[in-house]
Amino acid sequence: MNKIKYIMFFISVSLMMSCKEKSNYSKINRQQTAPKTMVHKIVIDEYISGGTYAYLNVSENSKSYWMAIPNREVKIGDTYYYNGGMVMKDFKSKSLNKVFDEIIFVEGIRTSEELLNKVPNNNTHEHTATENTVDIAIDIEKAKNGITIEELLSEKEAFSGKEVILRGKVVKVNNGIMEKNWVHIVDGTQYVNVESITITTQEIVKVGDVVTFSGKVILDKDFGYGYVYDIILEEGSLLK
């Protein structure tokens, strides 16, 4: 009987420990992928410049983890704040030749707890890299043989799987995510309050550029890691 009680006690403790570990892990993941209304307060422990990104080892509530932000100078030991973020597992940084078991990509960090207002992101994911915005109250002339964002969005099923040409102003750039550059453009048109389209490409552009892209229309695309799009242009190529 004593032996049975001992075995049952050991199993109970093991289950409690396992549940505790799972609970902590789930809490961490929920916190890291939280909506932008959640403010994270971090202290910089280590800074590594990696070209497009700055890789930071930070502490938050006695927890240490790696995060990546658009490259900028930060001070070791200083306190910063951020909102949102996306966890990527087994991420390899080519510039550092280093694999991170787990890293959080964040749009940026700030010295104030107050969240700055930004142009709304019309995609379903919380993005995690360089975000720059410009005035979207613009009127871009449609490219030759091209279509507008309104035309694309209002007839997306008809364009699915086809090559289209779009001309617009770059309002956001996310370089080097999953070996792609992610370009967001607007042209002054919209459909059901959606006014931008995302293009994946190997081309290099910057915020404020007026560009003409050709690309393949893909619907309901799930790249994983929270990158889910109702519509996106892939294999984007710049046209002159």
C-alpha positions in Angstrom: 0.0 0.0 0.0 2.8 2.4 0.9 4.5 1.6 -2.4 1.3 2.4 -4.3 0.8 5.7 -2.4 4.4 6.6 -3.3 3.9 5.9 -7.0 0.6 7.9 -7.0 2.3 10.8 -5.3 5.2 10.8 -7.8 2.8 10.7 -10.7 0.8 13.6 -9.2 3.9 15.7 -8.8 5.1 15.0 -12.3 1.7 16.0 -13.7 1.7 19.2 -11.7 5.2 20.1 -12.9 4.2 19.3 -16.5 1.1 21.4 -16.3 3.1 24.3 -14.7 5.6 24.2 -17.6 2.9 24.1 -20.2 1.1 27.0 -18.5 4.2 29.1 -18.4 5.0 28.3 -22.0 1.5 29.2 -23.1 1.6 32.4 -21.1 4.8 33.4 -22.8 3.5 32.7 -26.3 0.3 34.6 -25.6 2.3 37.6 -24.3 4.6 37.6 -27.3 1.9 37.4 -29.9 -0.4 39.8 -28.0 -2.4 42.5 -29.8 -0.9 45.9 -30.1 -2.9 47.2 -27.1 -0.5 45.2 -24.8 2.6 47.2 -23.8 5.8 45.3 -23.2 8.5 46.9 -21.0 12.0 45.6 -21.7 15.6 46.3 -20.7 18.3 45.8 -23.4 20.9 43.3 -22.3 22.7 42.8 -25.6 22.7 44.5 -29.0 23.9 43.0 -32.3 23.7 45.0 -35.6 22.7 42.7 -38.4 22.2 44.9 -41.5 18.5 45.4 -41.9 17.7 44.4 -38.4 19.1 45.0 -34.9 19.0 41.8 -32.8 18.4 42.4 -29.1 18.6 40.2 -26.1 16.2 41.7 -23.6 14.7 41.1 -20.2 11.0 41.4 -19.4 9.6 40.5 -16.0 12.6 38.3 -15.2 12.3 36.6 -18.6 15.1 36.8 -21.2 14.5 36.5 -24.9 15.7 37.6 -28.3 13.9 40.1 -30.5 14.6 41.8 -33.8 13.7 45.3 -34.8 14.4 47.6 -37.8 18.1 48.5 -37.3 18.7 51.4 -35.0 21.0 52.3 -32.2 19.9 51.4 -28.7 21.6 51.7 -25.3 22.5 48.7 -23.3 20.8 48.8 -19.9 18.1 51.3 -21.0 14.4 50.6 -20.8 12.2 50.5 -23.9 8.6 49.7 -24.8 6.9 47.9 -27.7 3.5 46.5 -28.7 2.6 43.5 -30.7 5.2 41.2 -32.3 5.4 37.8 -33.9 7.3 34.7 -32.8 9.5 32.9 -35.3 11.1 29.6 -34.4 14.4 28.3 -35.8 15.0 31.5 -37.6 18.3 31.9 -39.3 19.9 35.3 -39.7 22.1 35.2 -42.8 23.8 38.4 -41.8 24.8 37.0 -38.5 25.1 33.3 -39.6 23.2 32.5 -36.5 20.1 30.4 -35.8 17.7 31.6 -33.1 15.6 28.9 -31.5 13.0 31.5 -31.0 12.9 35.2 -31.8 10.2 37.9 -31.8 10.1 40.3 -34.7 8.7 43.7 -33.7 7.8 46.8 -35.7 9.9 49.0 -33.5 10.6 50.0 -29.9 10.2 53.3 -28.2 11.4 55.1 -25.0 7.9 56.1 -24.0 5.1 53.8 -22.8 2.6 55.8 -24.9 1.8 54.1 -28.2 2.2 56.3 -31.3 -0.5 56.4 -33.8 0.2 54.7 -37.2 -1.6 54.0 -40.4 -3.8 50.9 -39.8 -2.5 47.7 -41.1 -5.2 46.1 -43.3 -3.6 42.6 -43.2 -4.7 40.0 -40.8 -1.3 39.5 -39.2 0.7 41.6 -36.8 3.8 42.4 -38.8 7.2 42.6 -37.4 9.7 44.6 -39.3 10.4 48.0 -40.7 7.2 50.1 -40.7 7.3 53.5 -42.2 4.2 55.4 -43.3 3.3 58.3 -45.6 0.2 60.3 -46.3 -2.1 57.9 -48.1 -4.4 60.7 -49.4 -2.9 60.4 -52.9 -4.0 59.9 -56.5 -1.7 57.7 -58.5 -2.4 57.3 -62.2 -3.0 53.8 -63.3 -0.2 52.0 -65.1 -0.4 51.2 -68.8 -2.2 47.8 -69.1 -2.6 47.9 -65.3 -5.4 48.0 -62.8 -6.2 49.9 -59.6 -6.3 48.5 -56.1 -10.0 49.0 -56.1 -10.5 47.0 -59.3 -8.3 44.2 -58.0 -10.0 44.0 -54.6 -13.6 44.3 -56.0 -13.0 41.5 -58.5 -10.3 39.4 -56.8 -11.8 36.1 -57.7 -11.6 36.9 -61.4 -8.0 37.9 -61.0 -7.0 34.9 -58.9 -3.9 33.2 -60.2 -3.4 35.8 -62.9 -0.6 38.3 -63.5 -1.6 41.9 -62.9 0.1 45.3 -63.0 -0.3 47.8 -60.2 1.2 51.2 -59.7 1.2 53.0 -56.4 3.2 54.7 -53.6 5.1 52.6 -51.1 3.8 53.1 -47.6 5.5 50.3 -45.8 8.5 48.0 -46.4 9.4 44.8 -44.6 12.7 43.4 -45.9 14.2 40.0 -45.4 11.3 38.2 -43.9 11.2 34.5 -45.0 13.7 35.4 -47.7 11.2 37.9 -49.2 10.7 41.7 -49.2 7.2 42.7 -48.3 6.1 45.9 -50.0 2.8 47.7 -49.2 1.5 50.2 -51.8 -1.5 52.5 -52.1 -2.8 54.3 -55.2 -5.6 56.4 -53.8 -8.4 53.9 -54.5 -10.0 51.5 -52.0 -12.6 48.8 -51.7 -14.6 48.1 -48.5 -12.2 50.4 -46.6 -9.2 48.5 -47.7 -6.7 50.8 -49.5 -3.4 48.9 -49.7 -2.1 45.8 -51.3 1.0 43.7 -50.2 3.5 42.5 -52.7 6.3 39.9 -52.0 9.4 40.5 -54.1 13.1 40.4 -54.3 13.2 44.0 -55.4 14.5 46.8 -53.2 12.3 49.9 -52.8 11.8 52.4 -50.0 8.9 54.2 -48.4 7.7 57.1 -50.5 8.7 55.6 -53.9 6.1 55.5 -56.6 6.5 52.0 -58.2 4.9 49.8 -60.8 4.9 46.1 -60.0 3.7 43.1 -61.9 2.8 40.1 -59.8 0.7 37.0 -59.5 -2.6 37.4 -57.6 -2.9 34.8 -54.8 -6.0 34.4 -52.6 -6.2 33.1 -49.0 -2.5 32.7 -48.7 -1.1 31.4 -45.3 2.7 31.7 -45.1 2.7 30.5 -41.5 4.0 32.4 -38.5 0.9 34.5 -38.6 1.3 35.8 -42.1 -2.2 35.3 -43.5 -3.6 37.2 -46.4 -7.0 37.3 -48.1 -5.2 38.6 -51.2 -1.5 39.2 -52.0 0.7 39.7 -55.1 3.6 37.3 -55.2 6.8 37.2 -57.3 6.6 40.9 -57.8 8.8 42.5 -60.4 9.4 46.2 -60.9 8.5 47.6 -64.2 9.9 50.8 -65.7 
